[in-house]
Structure formats: C-alpha cells, structure tokens
Amino acid sequence: MKLTHLNDQGEAHMVDVGAKDITVRRASAHARVTMQRATVRLIRAGKAPKGDVLAAARIAGIMAAKRTPELIPLCHGIALTRVTIELTPRGDGVDIACTTEARDRTGVEMEAMVGASVAALTLYDMLKAVDRAISYEVALVEKTGGKSGDYTRKPKR
C-alpha cells in the first residue's frame, strides 16, 4: 500500500486533488462519551452547572468540523454543505453522531471525526466540575463518494 501523504523522499506533503472529479461526499462518525449515571441525570434534567451542555457541544462540533483543515495539518479546505451533530444521553453516557457532507474533490471523514471529537471534548469541559472521570471514544461509521468507494464500519461482535 502506498501512503498518499508521503512523497518519493518519504516526506509528508499535501496530496494534489486538483485533477479529481467533484462528487458528493458524505461521512458519519460516532463518539461515545462515558460518565457517571448521576452526570447523565444532570444533563437530562437541564441542571448541569454550566447550562445546556448539549446545545454547547452541538455548536462546538459544527464549528470544529468547519475548521478541520486548521487543526489537521494535511487536510484540504472543503466547502461543507452540511454538518449535523446529534447528541443522545443514554445510561452511563452520551452518544454523539456527526454527519458531514460536501460536493468536492476529497472526502469529509476527518471533518466528521473532528466534529464528533470536539463535541465530546466540550461535554467534558462543561461537566468536569461534577465528573472528572469522563472519557470518550470516536470512530468513523461510514463514508460515501470518491475514488476509494464506500465504507461502512462492521459492528463489534
């Protein structure tokens, strides 16, 4: 497998996507934020010390997805046409789904992953006063469009 972000000298560089066709690109990422059940109850009751943590996390995730090329060194700037962040409190945590879409020459997987990650980090920031043990995992769930084709993550067994 040839790594596209390395040139012939093995140096990192930004991939030239100029000759690629503009196509519809879509990606979804999922983050699972784990916390104490009492913390989830605070979120559901709207009684978190810093206010509406779900609204703040949603906006932070959207903003982060739009700024991905400023955070990830070799990402291309993409004109996103849509970013959604859905946050669902469950049991001992919050599930975050970030979906990104664009009509461009390269994919939007990183934007989905960054959006989900920053939404999760925002939950931590807004809830750390009541629960320092909060943690999260993030994964690409699916992507469509582009030369490499579609990808769907296989469920854990």
N, C-alpha and C positions, 0 to 999 in steps of 0.2 A: 504494500500500500504506500503510495506517495503522499506525503503530507503537503498540502497545498499552501500552507503558511510559511514554508521554508523554501528559500531559493536554492540554486545549484551549489552554493557555497555553505549551505546549512544555516543561513541567517534568516531570522524572522522578517517577513515582509507582508504587506497588504496585497491580497490577491486581486488581480485585474479582472473585473467582471464586466468591463465595457462592451465586450462582444456578445455577451449573453442576452437572450431574449427577455423582455419584460413579461412576466407572468404573474398570476395571482399566487401569493404565498400566504400560508396560514400556519400558525403553530400554537400549541397549548402546553402549558406547564402546570404542574401541581406542587404545592408546598403543603406540608403537614406541620403545623405548629403545635407542639405538645406542651401542656401546662397543667397545673393543679386544677382539679374539678371546681374548686372554690373560685378560681380565677375565671373560668368559663361562666360560672353563675353570675359573677360581677358584670361580665360583658353582656350576657343576655338580659340582665336587669337594667342595663344602662347606668351602672353605678361605679364604673372604673374611675379612679381618681383624676385622670386626665381627660375625661369626657368620652365622646363617641369614638372609640378606638377603631371600630370597623370602618367608619367613614374616613378617618385619617389614613388608615392602611390602604384603602381603596385608591384614594387620591395619590398617595405616595407611590404606589405600584404603577399607576398610569404614568405619572411624571417620570419615574425611573425608566420605564420601557422606552419612552421617547428620548431619553438621554443615554441610552446604551453605548453608542459609539464614543461618548466622552469617558466612559468607565472601563470598557474593554478595549485594549489598545488596537487590535487589528480588525475590529468590526467596522463595516461600512455604514455611512449615514443612510437611513432608509426613510422614505416618506410613508409612515404608517397611516393606514386608512381607518384602523380601528384597534382599540385596546380595551379589553374588559377585564375586570377583576371581580370575582365573586368570592365572598367570604362566608363560610358556614360553620358556626360553632357546633361542636359535637363532643359529647362525653368529656374527654380529657384534652381537648384542643380545638383548633380551628383549621378547617380545610380551606385552602386558597387555590382558586383556578384562575389562571391568567391566559387569555387568548389574544393573539396579535395577528393582524392582517395587513398586507401591503400588496401593491402591484409594482414589482421591482425586479431587479436582476439577481438578487440574492435573498436568502431566506431570513425568516424572522424568529428563529428558535432562540437566539440569545436575548432578544427583546422580551420574549415570554418568560424565560428563566430569570432575567433581571427583574422584571415586574413582580413575579411571584416572590422572589427573594427579598426585595425591598419592602413589599407589603408585610412579609413575615418579620423582618427586622423592625419595622415600625410598630408592629404589635408588641414585640419585646420592649422597645423603647418606652412605649406608653404604659406597659404593665410591669416593668421591672421593679417598681416600688412595692408591689404586692407579691411578686413571684420571680425571684432571680434565677430559678432553675428552668425557665422556658428555653426550649430548643426547637430547631426545625430541620427538615429535610426537603430538598427540592429535586424534581425530575422532569425531563421532557416527557410529555404524554403522547403527543403526536405532532407530525408536521406534514403538510401537503404542498405540492408545487416544486418546481425546479428540476434540474437535470438529474439529481440523485433520486428523485421519486418520492413516494410517500413512506412514512414511518409511523408505526403505532407500537407503543411500548407494550410488551407482553405482561399480563398481570402476574403478580407474585404468587407463588404456589404456597 
